[in-house]
Amino acid sequence: MEPCQLCPRMCRVDRINKLGFCHAPENLRIALVSLHKWEEPCIVGEHGAGTIFFSHCNLKCVYCQNFNISHDGFGAEISAERLAEIFLEQQARGAANIELVTPTHYVPQICTAIDLAKSNGLHLPIVYNSNAYENLATLEMLRGRVDIFLPDLKYVDEVAAVNFSNAPNYFDVATAAIKKMFELVGAAQIVDGQMIRGMIVRHLVLPNFRHDAIKIVDWLYNTFGDEIFISLMNQYTPLFGAVDFKKINRKLTTFEYNSVVNHAQDIGVKNCFVQIGKTADTKFIPDFNLDGVRHP
C-alpha cells in the first residue's frame, strides 16, 4: 500500500499521508458486523452469513444502496488484530462463514487477520464479496485464504460502466478477475446444502439493460458452465445519485427480469439463483450502526 496498487486504479498514493480514489485510509475501517440472512441460500446456513461490511469502495456506483459507507466512508478504524477477534466472535455466534463485503482496498490487513484468526481456531469458510474490479496480483494474495468468491459482474456496456460506476474497462478487468477467482477455488462444492468452496457470480439486472444482462449470462455460462453458480438479482432500487440518470431512475419491470431468467433457462443454466417477490425495498438495506465493531 506504499504506494497503493491494490486495485486497477493504480493510484500509487502513500495511504499513510494521502487518500486515493477510494478514500480508504491506511487502517481498516468497518461499519457493521452482522449475521446476514438475505444472501444466497447456500451461504447463509442456519444463523446467517457472518458479514463484515468494510467502509469505502474502489467504485463509485451512482445507485449504491450502501452509499453512506461506500461513498461517505462511515465506519470505525480497527486493527488487524481486532478484525481477527471479530472473525472468531462471528464463529462463536454460529455464522455459516466469514463474509468480507467490499474488501479489496484492505486485502493486506485482511490476510494478516485471517492468518491470525486461523492460528487461534478459526475454521469457517472465508467468503470474498467484491465488485470484481480487481488486480490479479491482489487476488493472488488470497490463495489458500479465501474459500468462496462472491463477485458482481455489473456491465458489458462500457458507457454504462463509466457513467454509473466510474469504472473504465470494467468488463475486461472484471472478467479477468473472475477467471482468476475460479483458478484459486475451482468448481463449486456443496455439502449438506452449504457451499464450502467455489464461486457465485452475481448480476444486478438494471432497468433498460436486460440485453446487457443476457450477454453477461452468456459469458458466464460459456466460460464456466455449471461449475459456478449465477445469481440473478431483481432488487435494483433507484437510490442515491440514480435520480440524475434517466435510464436507471426507476425500478426494474417484471418483463425485464423474467426475460433474463428465461434466457438463462433456455441456454441450459442449472446452477442459478433467482429472486422472487418484492425485493426492491429499502427495508433490506443493512443498518450501518457499528454493531459488533468494538469489543463486546
C-alpha positions as CSV (number, residue, x, y, z in Angstrom):
1,M,0.0,0.0,0.0
2,E,3.0,2.3,-0.1
3,P,2.3,3.2,-2.9
4,C,-1.1,1.6,-3.1
5,Q,-1.6,-0.6,-6.2
6,L,-4.2,-2.9,-4.7
7,C,-6.9,-2.3,-7.4
8,P,-6.9,-1.4,-11.1
9,R,-7.0,2.3,-10.3
10,M,-3.3,2.1,-9.5
11,C,-3.4,5.4,-7.6
12,R,0.1,4.8,-6.2
13,V,-0.6,7.0,-3.2
14,D,1.0,6.5,0.2
15,R,-2.1,5.9,2.2
16,I,-0.5,6.9,5.4
17,N,-0.3,10.5,4.1
18,K,-2.7,10.8,1.2
19,L,-6.0,9.3,0.1
20,G,-6.5,7.7,-3.3
21,F,-9.7,7.2,-5.4
22,C,-11.4,5.0,-2.8
23,H,-10.5,7.4,0.0
24,A,-9.6,4.4,2.3
25,P,-7.0,5.2,4.9
26,E,-4.1,3.0,5.9
27,N,-6.0,1.3,8.7
28,L,-9.0,-1.0,8.4
29,R,-12.4,0.7,8.7
30,I,-15.6,-1.2,9.1
31,A,-19.2,-0.2,9.6
32,L,-21.1,-3.3,10.6
33,V,-20.6,-6.9,11.8
34,S,-23.8,-9.0,11.5
35,L,-25.4,-12.3,10.9
36,H,-26.9,-11.7,7.5
37,K,-29.8,-14.0,6.3
38,W,-30.5,-12.3,3.0
39,E,-27.8,-13.9,0.9
40,E,-27.9,-16.9,-1.4
41,P,-29.3,-19.9,0.5
42,C,-26.1,-21.9,0.1
43,I,-24.1,-19.4,2.1
44,V,-26.4,-18.3,4.9
45,G,-26.7,-21.5,6.9
46,E,-28.9,-21.7,9.9
47,H,-27.9,-18.4,11.6
48,G,-26.8,-16.3,8.6
49,A,-23.6,-15.4,6.9
50,G,-21.0,-13.7,9.1
51,T,-20.8,-10.4,7.2
52,I,-18.3,-7.7,7.9
53,F,-19.0,-4.5,5.9
54,F,-15.9,-2.5,5.1
55,S,-16.0,1.2,4.6
56,H,-15.1,2.9,1.3
57,C,-15.0,1.3,-2.2
58,N,-13.0,1.5,-5.4
59,L,-16.1,2.0,-7.5
60,K,-18.5,5.0,-7.3
61,C,-21.8,3.4,-8.3
62,V,-24.4,6.2,-8.5
63,Y,-27.1,3.8,-7.4
64,C,-25.2,2.2,-4.5
65,Q,-27.6,1.1,-1.7
66,N,-24.7,1.3,0.8
67,F,-23.6,4.8,-0.2
68,N,-23.1,6.1,3.3
69,I,-20.3,3.6,3.8
70,S,-19.0,3.2,0.2
71,H,-19.0,6.9,-0.8
72,D,-19.1,8.7,2.6
73,G,-16.8,6.2,4.4
74,F,-18.9,5.9,7.6
75,G,-17.2,3.4,9.9
76,A,-14.7,3.0,12.7
77,E,-11.0,2.2,12.4
78,I,-9.8,-1.1,13.8
79,S,-6.6,-3.1,13.8
80,A,-5.9,-6.3,12.0
81,E,-5.8,-8.0,15.5
82,R,-9.3,-6.7,16.2
83,L,-10.5,-8.0,12.9
84,A,-9.2,-11.4,13.7
85,E,-11.1,-11.3,17.0
86,I,-14.3,-10.3,15.1
87,F,-13.8,-13.4,12.9
88,L,-13.7,-15.6,16.0
89,E,-16.7,-13.8,17.5
90,Q,-18.7,-14.5,14.4
91,Q,-17.8,-18.1,14.6
92,A,-18.9,-18.2,18.2
93,R,-22.3,-16.7,17.2
94,G,-22.9,-19.6,14.8
95,A,-22.1,-17.8,11.5
96,A,-22.0,-20.1,8.4
97,N,-18.9,-18.4,7.2
98,I,-16.9,-15.2,7.4
99,E,-18.2,-12.9,4.6
100,L,-15.9,-9.9,3.7
101,V,-18.1,-7.3,2.0
102,T,-16.2,-4.8,-0.3
103,P,-12.7,-5.8,1.0
104,T,-10.4,-5.0,-2.0
105,H,-8.7,-1.9,-0.5
106,Y,-7.8,-3.7,2.7
107,V,-6.5,-7.1,1.4
108,P,-3.1,-6.9,3.1
109,Q,-4.6,-6.3,6.6
110,I,-7.3,-8.9,5.9
111,C,-4.7,-11.5,5.1
112,T,-3.0,-10.8,8.4
113,A,-6.3,-11.1,10.2
114,I,-7.2,-14.4,8.5
115,D,-3.8,-15.9,9.4
116,L,-4.0,-14.8,13.0
117,A,-7.6,-16.0,13.4
118,K,-6.8,-19.4,11.9
119,S,-3.9,-19.8,14.3
120,N,-6.4,-19.3,17.1
121,G,-9.1,-21.7,15.9
122,L,-11.0,-20.2,13.0
123,H,-12.3,-22.9,10.8
124,L,-15.2,-21.3,8.9
125,P,-15.1,-20.8,5.1
126,I,-13.9,-17.3,4.1
127,V,-16.2,-15.5,1.5
128,Y,-14.8,-12.6,-0.5
129,N,-17.7,-10.5,-1.7
130,S,-16.5,-7.9,-4.2
131,N,-17.3,-5.8,-7.2
132,A,-14.8,-7.7,-9.3
133,Y,-12.8,-4.6,-10.2
134,E,-9.7,-6.3,-9.0
135,N,-6.0,-6.6,-9.7
136,L,-4.8,-10.2,-10.3
137,A,-1.8,-9.7,-8.0
138,T,-4.1,-8.7,-5.2
139,L,-6.3,-11.7,-5.7
140,E,-3.2,-13.9,-5.7
141,M,-2.6,-12.8,-2.1
142,L,-5.8,-14.6,-1.2
143,R,-4.7,-18.0,-2.4
144,G,-5.2,-20.5,0.4
145,R,-7.0,-17.9,2.5
146,V,-10.4,-17.4,0.7
147,D,-12.7,-20.4,0.1
148,I,-15.6,-18.8,-1.7
149,F,-15.6,-15.9,-4.1
150,L,-18.9,-13.8,-4.4
151,P,-18.2,-11.2,-7.1
152,D,-20.5,-9.0,-9.0
153,L,-20.3,-8.8,-12.8
154,K,-22.0,-5.5,-13.4
155,Y,-21.6,-4.4,-17.0
156,V,-20.6,-5.4,-20.5
157,D,-21.5,-1.9,-21.8
158,E,-18.5,0.4,-21.4
159,V,-20.6,3.6,-21.4
160,A,-22.7,2.3,-18.5
161,A,-19.6,1.2,-16.6
162,V,-18.1,4.7,-16.8
163,N,-21.3,6.7,-16.3
164,F,-22.7,4.6,-13.5
165,S,-19.6,3.4,-11.6
166,N,-16.7,5.4,-12.9
167,A,-15.1,2.1,-13.9
168,P,-13.2,2.3,-17.2
169,N,-12.6,-1.0,-19.0
170,Y,-14.8,-2.7,-16.4
171,F,-15.8,-5.8,-18.3
172,D,-12.3,-6.8,-19.4
173,V,-10.9,-6.1,-15.9
174,A,-13.8,-7.9,-14.1
175,T,-13.9,-11.0,-16.3
176,A,-10.1,-11.5,-15.9
177,A,-10.5,-11.2,-12.2
178,I,-13.4,-13.7,-12.1
179,K,-11.3,-16.2,-14.1
180,K,-8.5,-15.7,-11.5
181,M,-11.0,-16.3,-8.7
182,F,-12.1,-19.6,-10.3
183,E,-8.5,-20.6,-10.7
184,L,-8.0,-20.0,-6.9
185,V,-11.0,-22.0,-5.7
186,G,-12.2,-24.2,-8.5
187,A,-15.7,-25.7,-9.0
188,A,-18.4,-25.2,-6.5
189,Q,-18.5,-27.7,-3.6
190,I,-21.8,-28.1,-1.7
191,V,-22.1,-30.1,1.5
192,D,-25.4,-30.5,3.2
193,G,-26.8,-27.6,1.2
194,Q,-24.0,-25.3,2.1
195,M,-21.2,-24.1,-0.1
196,I,-17.8,-24.8,1.3
197,R,-15.7,-23.8,-1.7
198,G,-16.3,-22.3,-5.1
199,M,-17.8,-19.2,-6.7
200,I,-21.2,-17.4,-7.1
201,V,-21.3,-14.6,-9.6
202,R,-24.0,-12.0,-9.0
203,H,-25.6,-9.8,-11.6
204,L,-28.0,-7.0,-10.6
205,V,-30.2,-6.5,-13.6
206,L,-30.6,-2.8,-14.3
207,P,-33.7,-1.1,-15.9
208,N,-33.2,-0.7,-19.6
209,F,-30.2,-3.1,-19.6
210,R,-31.7,-6.5,-20.0
211,H,-29.7,-7.1,-23.2
212,D,-26.5,-6.4,-21.3
213,A,-27.6,-8.8,-18.6
214,I,-28.2,-11.5,-21.2
215,K,-24.7,-11.0,-22.5
216,I,-23.3,-11.5,-19.0
217,V,-25.3,-14.7,-18.5
218,D,-23.9,-15.9,-21.9
219,W,-20.3,-15.1,-21.0
220,L,-20.6,-16.8,-17.6
221,Y,-22.2,-20.0,-18.9
222,N,-19.9,-20.2,-21.9
223,T,-16.8,-19.8,-19.7
224,F,-17.7,-21.9,-16.7
225,G,-20.7,-23.9,-17.5
226,D,-22.3,-25.3,-14.3
227,E,-19.1,-25.3,-12.3
228,I,-20.1,-22.0,-10.7
229,F,-23.4,-20.5,-9.6
230,I,-25.0,-17.5,-11.2
231,S,-27.2,-15.2,-9.0
232,L,-29.6,-13.0,-11.0
233,M,-30.9,-10.2,-8.8
234,N,-34.1,-8.1,-9.3
235,Q,-33.7,-5.9,-6.2
236,Y,-32.5,-2.7,-8.0
237,T,-33.8,0.4,-6.3
238,P,-33.0,3.9,-7.7
239,L,-31.2,5.4,-4.8
240,F,-28.5,8.0,-4.1
241,G,-27.5,9.6,-7.4
242,A,-29.6,7.4,-9.7
243,V,-32.1,10.3,-10.0
244,D,-29.7,12.1,-12.3
245,F,-29.7,9.3,-14.8
246,K,-32.9,8.8,-16.7
247,K,-32.3,5.3,-17.9
248,I,-31.9,3.9,-14.4
249,N,-34.2,6.2,-12.4
250,R,-36.9,3.6,-12.0
251,K,-37.3,0.1,-10.7
252,L,-36.9,-3.0,-12.9
253,T,-40.0,-4.3,-14.6
254,T,-41.1,-7.9,-14.2
255,F,-40.7,-8.4,-18.0
256,E,-37.1,-7.2,-18.0
257,Y,-36.1,-9.5,-15.2
258,N,-38.0,-12.5,-16.4
259,S,-36.5,-12.2,-19.9
260,V,-33.1,-12.6,-18.4
261,V,-34.1,-15.5,-16.2
262,N,-35.9,-17.2,-19.2
263,H,-32.8,-16.8,-21.3
264,A,-30.6,-18.5,-18.7
265,Q,-33.1,-21.4,-18.6
266,D,-33.2,-21.5,-22.4
267,I,-29.4,-21.9,-22.8
268,G,-29.3,-24.6,-20.1
269,V,-28.0,-22.9,-17.0
270,K,-28.7,-25.2,-14.0
271,N,-26.9,-23.5,-11.1
272,C,-28.8,-20.2,-10.9
273,F,-30.4,-18.3,-8.1
274,V,-33.3,-16.0,-8.8
275,Q,-35.2,-13.6,-6.7
276,I,-39.0,-13.6,-6.3
277,G,-41.3,-11.2,-4.6
278,K,-40.8,-7.5,-3.7
279,T,-37.1,-7.4,-3.1
280,A,-36.6,-3.8,-4.4
281,D,-37.2,-2.3,-1.0
282,T,-35.1,-0.2,1.3
283,K,-36.0,-2.4,4.2
284,F,-33.4,-4.9,3.0
285,I,-30.6,-2.3,3.3
286,P,-28.5,-3.0,6.5
287,D,-28.5,-0.5,9.3
288,F,-24.8,0.6,9.4
289,N,-24.6,1.3,13.1
290,L,-21.2,-0.1,14.1
291,D,-22.7,-3.2,15.8
292,G,-20.0,-5.7,16.5
293,V,-17.2,-3.4,15.6
294,R,-15.9,-2.7,19.1
295,H,-15.1,-5.2,21.8
296,P,-18.3,-6.8,23.2
